[in-house]
Amino acid sequence: MTHAIKTLCIAVLGSGLTVTPSCGAQWVVKFQTIDYPRAVMSEANGISSPVSSLPLQPSDIVGAFTDRTGKQHGFLLSRGQYTPVDFPGSYRTQAWGINGRGQIVGIYSSTQPGPLVQGFLRNSGSYLPTPCNDATEEAHGINNVGTIVGSYSLFEQASTVSYPPSRCNVYSIGGVSEANGINNAGQIVGDFIDATGYHGVFVNTSARFDFPGASSTWLRGINDSGYVVGYYRRGNATHGFLYDKQSFTTIDVPTAVNTEVHGINNGNARGFSIVGSFLGADRRLHAFMASLSLPVMSRAGREEK
């Protein structure tokens, strides 16, 4: 499915939003459903970007699916092949992020029907719990350097955490907060909640980031170009979005009831890819991937679709 998506022209200044007359690109979006085979529900959470020092590799995708018994598993989609991702001995597993080295992070629960309360790193096929001890924690994203971001809760106080494998760095945003995505420059995006709802945040600077007119905003990913993806709520509907440093673009899967964008890669000169989930007309959650590119201009100056 190919669609041209219009943009809303907004500039972000500090912690607020100001409408400007400047407009960004009109993206051409190609959607593809990537549900795990025979799953009841699927969602895609992360997509990798190649490591510059390694041979060029296609992007891998991670996510989660629910099987017919109601059990939840993570999954890896690599070169068209699906592989389950399950933390050993867990009752539930979700894969949230993957980097260009194939390292996967996510969350798991070892009890039934307990919540997903522990983060993990899968490296070269081996599973390791993430290192913030004596706390409830989740691992949401990982960059090519190996820095992991997520959330950390100790004594019922939740905050945002970024950690290499040996130590934890807690970022106090205010209220309950979490980090969801990190690029190779170390820029981190996430969200927090206050009395007015959920708000996106640039974690490094604590700068608030809201989609214009939305009641709540969640930031899920950022690439090396500084492009940000996430989703927002307006009324009773949830919509995905892209912010390309100049304008907002709403991303809605055609015929979907709700859409969420969870991850973005670096792509190339022609464009980049995003992943996420959507609630279909069948009331089931589906995983999707979409490629975004600019319209190709012909020599006569007309757009070629």
N, C-alpha and C positions, 0 to 999 in steps of 0.2 A: 504494500500500500504506500503510495507516494503522495505527499501533500505539501503545499506551500503554506508556511505558517507566518502570519503577520506578527509584528512586534509592537510592544507598548514602550514608548520612548520615555525613559526615566534615567536620571543620574543619581547616584548615591553620594550624598555629602555628609560625612561624619556618621552620626547615628540616625539621621532622618532621611527623608526622601523628598526630592524636589523635581517637579515636572519641568522638562526642558524641550525646546523645539527640535533638538538633534535626534535623529533616528539612526538605528543600527541596521544590520543586515536583515533581509527576509530569507529565512532558512527554508531549504527544501528538505523534508523529513521523510525517510522511508522506514516504515514500521515492519517488524517481524515478530510473531509470537514464538516464544522459545520454552514452552511448558515442558517440564520433566515428563518423560513417557509414562503414561498410565497413572499419573498423579491426580489426586482430587483437587489440589490447589498448588500453585507455583508462584514464586516471586524471584526476580533477579535483583541482587543487591550491589554487586561490585563488578568492575571490568578493569583489566590490567592495561598498562602502558609499557611498551618495551623498554628495557635497560639499554642506554646508548652504547655501552661498552660491549654488549653481547650481540650475536647475530640477530637480525630482525626476525621477530616472531609475531604471529597473529595474536590478537587479544584474546585472553581467556575470561570467562564469566563465572561468577559464583552466585549462589542463591540458596533458596530453601524450598522444600516441597512437602506436602502431606500425603501419605500413602492411604490406601483404602481401609487400613485398620485405625486410622486417626493419628498415627505416629509421625512426627516431624523429623526430617533429615535435611542436612545441607547437600548441595550438589556443586560439581565442577563441570562446566561445559568447555571443552578444549578440542579444537579441530573437528567440531561436529559430533564429538563423543561425550556422552553424559557419564559421570562417575559420582556415586554417593559419597558424601563427606559426613562421617559420624565419629564424634569423639568416643574413644573406647569406654564402654560401660555406661554411656549416657542414655537417658530416656528420650531427650529431644536435642537436636542440634540445628543451628542455623549458621550458614557461611555468609559473612557480610562483606569481606574485602579480600582482594588479591593484588599482588604486585607483579612486576615484570620478571621476577625470579621464581614465580610460582608459589610463593609463600602465602598461605591462606589464614585469615583470622575470622573469628566468629564467637558464638556464645552457645552454651549448652547447659542442660540440667541433668543431674544424675538421679533425680527422684521423680516419681510419678505421683500426682500430676504437677509437681512443683514448677515454679517459674524458671526461666532461663537466667541463671544467677552467676555464671562463671565464664570468663573469657578464655580463648585458646588460640594458639598459634600452631599451624601445621607446616612443618618445614621438612622437605625431602621425605614425605610420607610419615614422619614422626609427629605425634601430637604432644604439645606442652601446654600446661595451664599458664596464663599470663601472670606476671610476677607481683601484682599488688596483693599481699597477703592480708588475712584477717578482715576481709571486706567482700561485699557483693560487687562484682565488676563485670563489665562487658567490653569486648574488643570489636570495634566497628570498621576500622580502616587501617591500611598499611601502605607506606610508600616504598619506592625502590631502594631507599637507604635502609629500610627495615624498621623505621619508627612506626609504632602502633598508636592509634588513638581510640578512645572509648569513653566509658563512664565508670565512676568509682564511688562507692557509697560505704561510709563507715559511721556507725552509730546513727543511722537513719539520716545522715547528711550527705546528699548527693552533690557531686561536682564533676568537673571535666578533667580527664587525665590523658596525658601523652607520655608514653614510655618506650625507650629502647628495652631490649630483653632483660637488662640488669637493674633498672630502677624506675620509680614512678615520679612523675611531676604533675601535681594537681593544680589545675587552673580554677580559681574561684571566680565564677561569673556573677553569682547572685541568684538565689533560688535554686531549684533543681535544674541541672544542666547536663549536657552530654556533647562529646565531640564525635563527629561522624565521618569526616573525610580529611585527608591530608595530601598535599602535592609534594613534589620532590624538592621544592624550595622551603618546605616546612610550614606553609600556610595551612591553617586548620579551620574548618567550618563545623558548626554544630547548631544547637538550639537550647533554649531555656524557657522556663514557664514562670509567669508571674500572675498577678490577679487579673490581668486583661487577656491572657491566653498564651500561646506558644509564640516565640520569636526566634528568627534566625540570628546567628551571631558569628562574627569572625573571632575565633577564640583567642588568637595571639594578642589582639588589641581590645577585646571585649566590646567591639563595635556592633551595635544592634543592626539587624538587616531584615526588613519586612517587605513582602510583596505589596504593592500599592492596593489599598482597599480590602486587603485580606483580614479576616478575623484571627488567623493563626498562620505562621510560616515556619517551615522546617528546612534547614540546609543539610544536604546529604553528601555532596561531593564537590571537589574543586580540582581542576587540572593545572598543568604548568603554565598555561596562558592566562590563568586567573579566572577562567569561566566557571561559574557556579551553577549547580543544579539542586533541585529540591522539589517541594510541593507546598501548596497553600490551600487554605479552606476559605471559601466565600459562600455564605448561605449554607445549604446542606450538601454542597459538592466539594470534592477535592480535585485539584488540578496540578499537574506537574509544570515545572518551568525551567527555563535557562536564563541566566543573566550573563551577557557577554561583555561586561564592563561598560557597555553603552546603553543597552536596552534590555527589557524583559521580553521573553517569548513564552507564552503559555503552550504547554505540550499536553495535548489530550489524544489518547488513542481513539481512533474513529469508532463510534458505537459504544464506547466505554461509559459506564456510570461514573466511575472515579478513576483518576490516574495519579500515580506517584512516580517521580524520577529519583532513582537512588544512587546512580553512579555515572561517571564520565571519564573518558580516557583522553590522551593527548592528541591522538589522530595524526594527520599529516596535512600537507598543503591543500588537499582537496576537501577536508572536513574531519569529523570526529564522530564517535559513537557514544550513546547513552544507554542505560538499562534501567528497568524499573518494573512496576506491576500495575495491573489495572483490574478493576471489578467489571466483569462483563455483564451483558444482558442476562446471562444464565445464572447470575449472582455468585459466580465462582471467581476466585482470584487467579489471574494469569500473569506469567512472566513475559516481558518483551525486551527486545533490543531495537534501537533505531539509529540510523545513520543520518547525520546532518551535514549538508553542504550548501554552498551558495549557488544560485542559478548560473549556468554557463552562458556567457554572452557571445553571440555570434558576431562575425565580422561586420554584419550590417547593423549591429547594436541591439538586436532583438534577443530576448531571453529564450534559451533552448531548454525545454523541460526534459 
